[in-house]
Amino acid sequence: MLFTPEEHRRKGYARLCLAALSRRLLSRGVTPFVYIETDNPTSQRLFSRMGFKRKHRANWIGYAPKGKKSGGGGGCGTKKGCCY
């Protein structure tokens, strides 16, 4: 997961981290990829500008027992995203 605190955004930190990680993965023969939720255009732009290409759409489902922190108090949830 990539997250930049609000006060540090638009300074190039995410781009620097992603570039370094991508170079390291590629040097080891691993193709970097990312799943981005469809309601996150900021991340979609960042990865597109870094040369990542949209490959396909994805859906995933998650479950957490009630009482566990899961962003909704437990239960099932679905998300839609794209693989770059």
Phi and psi in degrees as a GROMACS rama.xvg file:
@    title "Ramachandran Plot"
@    xaxis  label "Phi"
@    yaxis  label "Psi"
@TYPE xy
-109.664  126.48  LEU-2
-145.455  130.93  PHE-3
-117.922  124  THR-4
-56.3741  146.361  PRO-5
-49.1156  -44.1376  GLU-6
-70.3403  -11.0423  GLU-7
-110.963  6.37997  HIS-8
-76.3974  157.996  ARG-9
65.6712  28.8812  ARG-10
-118.012  -1.24122  LYS-11
90.2223  4.15663  GLY-12
-64.928  -45.141  TYR-13
-61.9218  -42.6598  ALA-14
-61.0775  -43.7116  ARG-15
-62.042  -45.6892  LEU-16
-63.3236  -45.1824  CYS-17
-64.6796  -39.6174  LEU-18
-63.4997  -45.1416  ALA-19
-64.4639  -45.0015  ALA-20
-64.9489  -42.0282  LEU-21
-62.2565  -44.6189  SER-22
-59.7689  -42.795  ARG-23
-64.5397  -44.3318  ARG-24
-62.4824  -46.4604  LEU-25
-61.8801  -37.0558  LEU-26
-65.9225  -20.6205  SER-27
-100.403  8.0235  ARG-28
80.6927  17.0904  GLY-29
-105.462  130.787  VAL-30
-85.4707  117.956  THR-31
-70.6129  143.081  PRO-32
-149.646  165.277  PHE-33
-149.072  145.623  VAL-34
-104.797  128.288  TYR-35
-123.486  131.431  ILE-36
-63.2967  144.395  GLU-37
-64.0067  -21.3887  THR-38
-93.7124  26.7153  ASP-39
-127.347  70.2236  ASN-40
-64.1682  -26.1717  PRO-41
-63.0445  -47.2332  THR-42
-67.574  -38.1252  SER-43
-59.4564  -43.6748  GLN-44
-64.1108  -44.7881  ARG-45
-56.4589  -52.2749  LEU-46
-67.718  -36.7793  PHE-47
-62.603  -43.6385  SER-48
-65.2617  -24.7836  ARG-49
-86.7502  2.20309  MET-50
100.964  -1.30016  GLY-51
-71.3996  140.013  PHE-52
-112.197  138.52  LYS-53
-69.1295  126.427  ARG-54
-102.923  -47.6547  LYS-55
-163.014  165.867  HIS-56
-89.6617  155.415  ARG-57
-141.721  150.955  ALA-58
-125.407  142.031  ASN-59
-141.318  159.73  TRP-60
-129.411  145.811  ILE-61
-134.387  160.96  GLY-62
-143.678  139.184  TYR-63
-139.869  136.505  ALA-64
-59.2214  150.923  PRO-65
-57.4895  141.134  LYS-66
94.0636  -16.5484  GLY-67
-89.9346  146.353  LYS-68
-73.9205  113.975  LYS-69
-140.731  18.3958  SER-70
81.7761  1.7036  GLY-71
-157.754  10.8209  GLY-72
80.5975  13.4605  GLY-73
104.668  164.751  GLY-74
106.2  -170.405  GLY-75
-95.2182  152.272  CYS-76
-150.669  153.712  GLY-77
-125.419  153.363  THR-78
-137.629  152.218  LYS-79
-117.989  142.462  LYS-80
-156.61  -174.089  GLY-81
-132.345  146.234  CYS-82
-98.0181  129.239  CYS-83
